[in-house]
Amino acid sequence: MSEIPFDTVRRHVLGLGCERGTPPAEVLALAVEALKAAGIGGEELAAIASIDSRRNEAAILAVAGHFAAPAVFFDAPRLEQETSRLKNPSAIVFARVGCHGVAESAALAAFGADAELILGKIKSPHATAAIARIGLRKA
């Protein structure tokens, strides 16, 4: 189960990947496009997730700030554990960072086994985005 707080509204995670130095405006525009494609609003984001090598990336931190959502980061081995659930695994990404996807994997990893990918990876010239949702169970 996730350690990220969620509720009936904030139950989505936006996974992001980007090249170093990608302009924040590009990543924010991609994030907005992803939310629109998934049919959700920024107020529904519980977190922004990415790979730990992007922990200090200005663009990812800017998106987290824009949506007032915490940024969470995972190492490549943790992201690689999500490979079987990815819609778009990439051997190229694996060769570069050690996991078969960043945006999709990070979105899923943030909520763990209870997450489902509702928007597979979309791309801009220098970034990727995906969205996962956690299911709500009745007690």
VEXVOKOL-753577 format. One record per residue: x, y, z of N, C-alpha, C in turn; residue number from 1; residue in three letters. Coordinates in pm, 1 decimal, decimal comma. Example, Ala and Ser with C-alpha at 12.3 -4.5 7.8 and 13.67 -1.06 7.14 Angstrom:
// VEXVOKOL-753577
REC        npx        npy        npz       capx       capy       capz        cpx        cpy        cpz   num   residuo
REC     1319,0     -569,0      780,0     1230,0     -450,0      780,0     1320,0     -330,0      780,0     1       ALA
REC     1285,0     -225,0      708,0     1367,0     -106,0      714,0     1290,0        3,0      787,0     2       SER
//
This chain:
// VEXVOKOL-753577
REC        npx        npy        npz       capx       capy       capz        cpx        cpy        cpz   num   residuo
REC       84,3     -118,5        0,0        0,0        0,0        0,0       88,3      124,2        0,0     1       MET
REC       40,2      228,6      -56,0      113,4      353,1      -70,4      126,6      428,9       61,5     2       SER
REC      236,9      501,8       72,0      253,2      594,2      184,3      213,2      735,4      143,6     3       GLU
REC      171,7      752,7       19,2      126,1      882,5      -28,7      -18,3      900,0       16,9     4       ILE
REC      -47,9     1010,2       84,9     -186,4     1030,5      127,2     -278,1     1051,4        6,8     5       PRO
REC     -393,0      987,3        9,9     -491,1     1005,1      -95,5     -629,2     1000,7      -32,7     6       PHE
REC     -727,9     1046,7     -107,9     -866,7     1041,9      -62,5     -955,0     1023,0     -184,8     7       ASP
REC    -1082,8     1044,7     -171,2    -1172,8     1021,4     -283,2    -1152,0     1119,8     -397,8     8       THR
REC    -1085,7     1232,3     -372,2    -1056,5     1330,0     -477,6     -913,0     1313,7     -526,8     9       VAL
REC     -817,5     1321,9     -435,9     -675,4     1312,3     -472,6     -633,9     1165,3     -475,6    10       ARG
REC     -663,1     1100,0     -588,7     -629,2      958,2     -599,7     -558,9      923,7     -730,6    11       ARG
REC     -490,4     1024,0     -786,9     -414,3     1005,8     -910,1     -269,9     1049,8     -889,4    12       HIS
REC     -180,4      986,0     -962,0      -39,6     1026,0     -962,0        1,6     1052,7    -1106,3    13       VAL
REC       67,8     1164,6    -1125,3      123,8     1200,3    -1255,0      269,9     1158,6    -1256,2    14       LEU
REC      303,1     1061,5    -1339,5      442,0     1020,7    -1355,9      506,0     1104,7    -1464,7    15       GLY
REC      627,2     1150,1    -1439,6      698,5     1233,5    -1536,7      840,7     1183,1    -1557,8    16       LEU
REC      886,0     1194,1    -1679,8     1026,1     1173,2    -1713,2     1067,6     1287,9    -1803,2    17       GLY
REC     1194,6     1326,1    -1795,9     1240,5     1432,4    -1885,2     1391,8     1428,9    -1898,1    18       CYS
REC     1439,4     1486,8    -2006,6     1582,4     1504,9    -2023,9     1627,1     1614,3    -1927,6    19       GLU
REC     1751,2     1605,8    -1885,0     1803,9     1710,1    -1796,8     1795,2     1846,5    -1865,4    20       ARG
REC     1753,5     1945,5    -1788,8     1746,5     2081,3    -1840,8     1626,5     2111,4    -1928,4    21       GLY
REC     1528,3     2021,7    -1931,6     1408,2     2049,0    -2009,8     1337,7     2171,5    -1951,1    22       THR
REC     1294,6     2264,0    -2034,8     1227,5     2383,2    -1981,7     1101,4     2346,4    -1902,3    23       PRO
REC     1083,3     2407,5    -1786,0      962,2     2380,7    -1707,4      833,7     2401,0    -1786,6    24       PRO
REC      829,0     2499,8    -1874,7      706,9     2525,2    -1952,2      670,6     2404,9    -2039,1    25       ALA
REC      769,9     2335,7    -2095,1      741,9     2218,5    -2177,7      680,8     2105,4    -2094,6    26       GLU
REC      737,8     2081,8    -1977,3      688,8     1972,7    -1892,9      551,2     2007,0    -1835,6    27       VAL
REC      529,9     2131,6    -1799,0      398,3     2172,0    -1749,7      292,5     2158,5    -1859,3    28       LEU
REC      324,9     2198,7    -1980,3      229,2     2184,5    -2090,8      195,5     2037,2    -2114,1    29       ALA
REC      294,7     1950,0    -2104,2      270,3     1806,5    -2120,3      183,2     1754,0    -2006,2    30       LEU
REC      208,3     1800,2    -1885,9      128,5     1759,1    -1770,7      -17,5     1799,4    -1789,4    31       ALA
REC      -40,9     1919,8    -1834,0     -177,7     1968,0    -1858,6     -243,1     1883,9    -1968,1    32       VAL
REC     -168,3     1852,8    -2072,7     -220,0     1767,4    -2180,5     -258,1     1628,9    -2126,3    33       GLU
REC     -172,8     1573,9    -2038,7     -200,7     1442,3    -1980,5     -328,1     1444,1    -1896,6    34       ALA
REC     -341,8     1545,6    -1813,5     -462,3     1556,9    -1730,5     -587,5     1566,2    -1817,6    35       LEU
REC     -579,5     1646,4    -1922,0     -693,6     1661,6    -2012,3     -726,2     1527,7    -2079,4    36       LYS
REC     -624,1     1456,9    -2125,7     -646,0     1328,3    -2192,0     -708,0     1225,7    -2097,3    37       ALA
REC     -671,7     1233,7    -1969,0     -725,3     1141,0    -1868,6     -860,0     1185,9    -1813,9    38       ALA
REC     -898,9     1308,7    -1845,4    -1027,2     1360,0    -1798,8    -1029,8     1394,1    -1651,2    39       GLY
REC     -915,0     1436,9    -1598,6     -908,5     1474,2    -1456,8     -850,8     1614,5    -1442,4    40       ILE
REC     -868,2     1672,9    -1324,7     -814,4     1804,8    -1296,0     -693,3     1796,8    -1204,8    41       GLY
REC     -617,1     1902,4    -1200,4     -498,0     1907,2    -1115,8     -526,9     1886,2     -968,7    42       GLY
REC     -648,7     1922,3     -925,8     -686,1     1903,6     -785,0     -701,7     1756,0     -749,2    43       GLU
REC     -700,1     1668,9     -849,8     -712,9     1524,7     -826,2     -578,4     1453,9     -813,0    44       GLU
REC     -468,2     1530,5     -820,3     -334,7     1470,2     -809,6     -290,6     1457,3     -664,1    45       LEU
REC     -256,2     1336,6     -626,0     -201,4     1312,1     -492,5      -50,2     1334,0     -491,6    46       ALA
REC       15,3     1318,4     -608,6      160,7     1333,6     -615,7      205,8     1342,3     -760,7    47       ALA
REC      329,6     1390,1     -774,5      404,2     1387,1     -900,4      518,6     1290,3     -875,6    48       ILE
REC      541,9     1195,5     -965,3      643,3     1092,7     -942,4      741,6     1084,7    -1057,9    49       ALA
REC      867,4     1050,7    -1023,5      969,7     1035,8    -1126,7     1083,4      948,8    -1073,7    50       SER
REC     1186,8      937,9    -1153,3     1305,8      862,2    -1115,5     1395,3      948,4    -1026,5    51       ILE
REC     1467,6      884,8     -935,2     1545,0      961,1     -837,2     1655,6     1046,8     -898,4    52       ASP
REC     1701,4     1014,0    -1018,1     1804,3     1097,4    -1082,1     1748,9     1233,5    -1125,1    53       SER
REC     1618,1     1250,6    -1116,5     1555,2     1379,2    -1149,8     1503,9     1451,8    -1025,3    54       ARG
REC     1551,4     1410,3     -909,9     1508,8     1468,1     -782,0     1524,0     1620,4     -777,2    55       ARG
REC     1626,5     1673,2     -842,0     1650,7     1817,5     -839,5     1619,4     1885,8     -972,5    56       ASN
REC     1546,4     1817,4    -1058,1     1515,1     1872,4    -1190,3     1410,8     1983,1    -1177,2    57       GLU
REC     1447,8     2102,6    -1220,3     1361,1     2219,8    -1204,7     1223,5     2199,7    -1266,8    58       ALA
REC     1217,4     2135,4    -1383,2     1088,4     2119,2    -1451,5      992,6     2032,5    -1370,9    59       ALA
REC     1041,2     1923,8    -1315,1      954,4     1834,9    -1237,4      910,5     1903,4    -1108,3    60       ILE
REC     1002,4     1971,5    -1044,3      967,5     2043,8     -921,6      868,7     2156,9     -950,4    61       LEU
REC      881,7     2219,3    -1066,8      788,7     2326,2    -1104,1      647,1     2271,1    -1123,7    62       ALA
REC      636,3     2153,7    -1184,7      504,1     2092,7    -1203,7      442,4     2057,8    -1068,0    63       VAL
REC      522,9     2001,7     -979,4      472,9     1969,1     -845,3      424,0     2095,8     -774,5    64       ALA
REC      500,2     2201,8     -784,8      459,9     2327,6     -724,0      333,0     2383,6     -786,4    65       GLY
REC      323,6     2375,7     -917,1      205,5     2427,0     -987,3       78,4     2357,9     -939,0    66       HIS
REC       85,1     2226,4     -919,8      -32,9     2151,1     -878,5      -41,8     2131,6     -727,1    67       PHE
REC       50,3     2193,5     -653,4       53,1     2181,5     -506,4       46,7     2035,5     -463,2    68       ALA
REC      125,2     1953,3     -530,3      131,5     1810,1     -500,4      276,0     1774,6     -465,2    69       ALA
REC      297,0     1683,1     -372,2      433,3     1644,7     -338,8      500,8     1572,4     -455,4    70       PRO
REC      630,2     1592,1     -467,4      709,9     1519,0     -565,9      773,0     1399,4     -494,6    71       ALA
REC      759,0     1281,2     -554,2      816,7     1159,1     -498,5      905,2     1096,3     -605,1    72       VAL
REC     1011,5     1030,5     -559,2     1110,7      977,8     -651,6     1147,2      834,7     -614,5    73       PHE
REC     1175,2      754,7     -717,5     1206,8      613,6     -699,7     1333,7      579,0     -775,6    74       PHE
REC     1411,4      485,3     -721,2     1531,6      443,6     -792,7     1494,2      349,6     -907,7    75       ASP
REC     1587,9      331,0    -1000,5     1561,7      250,4    -1119,0     1521,3      106,6    -1085,5    76       ALA
REC     1586,4       39,8     -987,9     1541,3      -96,4     -956,3     1394,8     -102,2     -911,4    77       PRO
REC     1349,1       -2,7     -835,7     1207,8       -1,2     -794,9     1116,8       20,1     -915,9    78       ARG
REC     1156,2      110,5    -1005,5     1075,7      134,5    -1124,8     1073,4       11,2    -1215,1    79       LEU
REC     1184,0      -60,2    -1221,6     1191,8     -180,5    -1304,6     1093,8     -287,9    -1257,0    80       GLU
REC     1060,1     -287,4    -1129,2      962,9     -384,1    -1076,0      824,3     -367,3    -1138,5    81       GLN
REC      797,9     -253,5    -1197,8      666,6     -225,9    -1258,7      660,0     -265,9    -1405,7    82       GLU
REC      767,5     -318,7    -1462,4      774,9     -345,3    -1606,2      657,6     -426,8    -1659,5    83       THR
REC      615,1     -528,5    -1588,6      506,7     -613,6    -1639,3      373,7     -539,1    -1649,9    84       SER
REC      361,0     -424,6    -1583,7      235,5     -348,5    -1586,6      240,8     -230,4    -1683,1    85       ARG
REC      352,7     -210,6    -1751,4      368,1      -95,9    -1841,1      295,4     -117,8    -1973,6    86       LEU
REC      238,4      -10,3    -2026,0      177,0      -15,4    -2158,5      281,3        5,5    -2267,5    87       LYS
REC      390,1       75,5    -2233,5      490,2      113,3    -2333,4      633,2       90,3    -2283,7    88       ASN
REC      672,4      -34,4    -2252,7      809,9      -56,5    -2207,2      908,9      -24,5    -2319,3    89       PRO
REC     1025,7       25,1    -2281,0     1123,8       69,3    -2379,7     1263,2       15,6    -2348,1    90       SER
REC     1319,3      -56,9    -2442,2     1456,4     -105,2    -2427,8     1554,6       12,0    -2430,8    91       ALA
REC     1520,5      116,9    -2502,7     1607,6      234,7    -2509,2     1615,8      302,4    -2372,8    92       ILE
REC     1501,8      318,0    -2308,4     1501,0      378,1    -2174,3     1578,9      288,7    -2077,9    93       VAL
REC     1559,9      157,4    -2087,6     1633,4       64,8    -2001,2     1784,3       83,1    -2018,4    94       PHE
REC     1829,9       95,2    -2141,3     1973,4      112,6    -2167,6     2026,8      242,5    -2108,9    95       ALA
REC     1942,7      344,3    -2103,3     1986,6      475,9    -2053,5     1979,2      489,7    -1902,1    96       ARG
REC     1871,4      436,3    -1840,5     1851,4      463,1    -1697,4     1833,3      340,1    -1609,9    97       VAL
REC     1822,3      220,4    -1671,9     1814,0       98,2    -1592,2     1674,1       50,7    -1558,2    98       GLY
REC     1573,2      107,5    -1623,0     1435,8       58,5    -1608,8     1366,8       77,0    -1743,3    99       CYS
REC     1260,5        1,7    -1767,5     1194,9        2,1    -1898,0     1094,7      116,1    -1917,9   100       HIS
REC     1086,6      206,7    -1825,1      999,3      322,3    -1837,9     1009,4      407,1    -1713,8   101       GLY
REC      997,2      536,6    -1729,9     1002,5      627,3    -1615,2      863,1      677,7    -1579,6   102       VAL
REC      795,6      742,7    -1672,1      666,8      804,6    -1638,9      564,0      702,2    -1592,9   103       ALA
REC      544,0      596,2    -1671,3      445,4      494,4    -1633,5      486,9      423,4    -1504,8   104       GLU
REC      614,7      382,9    -1498,0      662,8      310,3    -1379,3      651,1      393,5    -1252,9   105       SER
REC      688,7      520,8    -1261,0      683,9      606,4    -1142,4      540,3      628,3    -1095,8   106       ALA
REC      449,0      647,6    -1191,3      307,7      665,7    -1154,3      255,3      541,7    -1082,5   107       ALA
REC      288,2      423,4    -1134,1      243,2      299,4    -1071,1      311,7      275,8     -937,1   108       LEU
REC      442,2      298,8     -930,8      518,0      273,8     -807,4      468,7      360,4     -692,3   109       ALA
REC      422,1      479,2     -724,0      378,8      571,1     -618,6      265,5      514,1     -534,3   110       ALA
REC      175,2      439,2     -597,4       62,9      380,0     -525,2       78,2      229,4     -506,1   111       PHE
REC      177,2      169,8     -567,1      202,1       27,8     -546,6      104,3      -62,1     -620,2   112       GLY
REC       85,6     -181,5     -566,4        7,9     -286,8     -632,8     -138,1     -249,0     -656,9   113       ALA
REC     -191,7     -154,6     -581,5     -331,5     -115,8     -597,6     -353,2      -13,2     -708,8   114       ASP
REC     -244,6       28,6     -774,5     -255,6      131,0     -878,7     -291,0       68,7    -1013,2   115       ALA
REC     -360,2      147,4    -1093,8     -385,6      108,7    -1232,2     -347,3      226,0    -1321,8   116       GLU
REC     -286,8      194,9    -1434,2     -247,2      297,5    -1529,5     -370,3      339,7    -1608,9   117       LEU
REC     -407,6      466,9    -1598,8     -525,1      513,6    -1673,1     -486,3      594,3    -1796,4   118       ILE
REC     -361,6      638,0    -1802,5     -310,3      705,6    -1921,2     -167,9      657,8    -1943,6   119       LEU
REC     -149,7      583,6    -2051,7      -14,7      540,4    -2087,2       69,5      659,2    -2129,4   120       GLY
REC      195,4      634,7    -2145,3      293,6      738,9    -2174,7      255,2      823,5    -2295,6   121       LYS
REC      260,1      954,8    -2275,8      252,6     1051,1    -2385,5      382,1     1128,6    -2383,5   122       ILE
REC      416,0     1190,5    -2496,6      547,7     1253,5    -2510,6      539,1     1396,1    -2561,4   123       LYS
REC      638,2     1473,7    -2520,6      669,9     1602,1    -2582,0      810,9     1583,4    -2638,8   124       SER
REC      872,1     1685,0    -2696,6     1006,6     1663,6    -2750,9     1109,7     1614,1    -2648,4   125       PRO
REC     1097,8     1654,6    -2520,1     1200,3     1620,6    -2421,0     1144,9     1560,3    -2292,3   126       HIS
REC     1017,5     1519,9    -2291,0      958,2     1470,4    -2166,5      850,9     1365,3    -2195,4   127       ALA
REC      816,1     1291,3    -2091,1      708,1     1193,0    -2098,0      618,9     1210,0    -1975,6   128       THR
REC      493,9     1167,9    -1990,9      399,3     1175,0    -1879,8      305,0     1055,2    -1887,0   129       ALA
REC      256,9     1011,4    -1771,5      158,2      904,5    -1760,4       82,3      925,6    -1630,4   130       ALA
REC      -35,4      865,3    -1619,5     -116,4      883,9    -1499,0     -166,1      748,6    -1448,5   131       ILE
REC     -153,1      728,5    -1317,9     -207,2      611,1    -1251,3     -310,4      655,3    -1148,6   132       ALA
REC     -401,1      564,3    -1118,6     -505,8      590,7    -1019,5     -506,6      476,3     -920,2   133       ARG
REC     -536,1      507,8     -796,4     -552,5      403,6     -696,0     -701,7      376,2     -681,8   134       ILE
REC     -736,2      248,9     -676,9     -875,7      211,7     -659,8     -917,7      235,4     -514,5   135       GLY
REC    -1042,7      263,8     -495,8    -1095,4      282,5     -360,7    -1170,9      157,0     -320,8   136       LEU
REC    -1136,1      104,3     -204,3    -1202,2      -17,4     -154,1    -1296,9       19,7      -42,8   137       ARG
REC    -1404,9      -53,8      -34,8    -1497,2      -35,0       76,1    -1443,7     -112,6      195,2   138       LYS
REC    -1453,2      -52,8      311,9    -1402,0     -116,1      432,2    -1493,2     -227,6      478,0   139       ALA
//
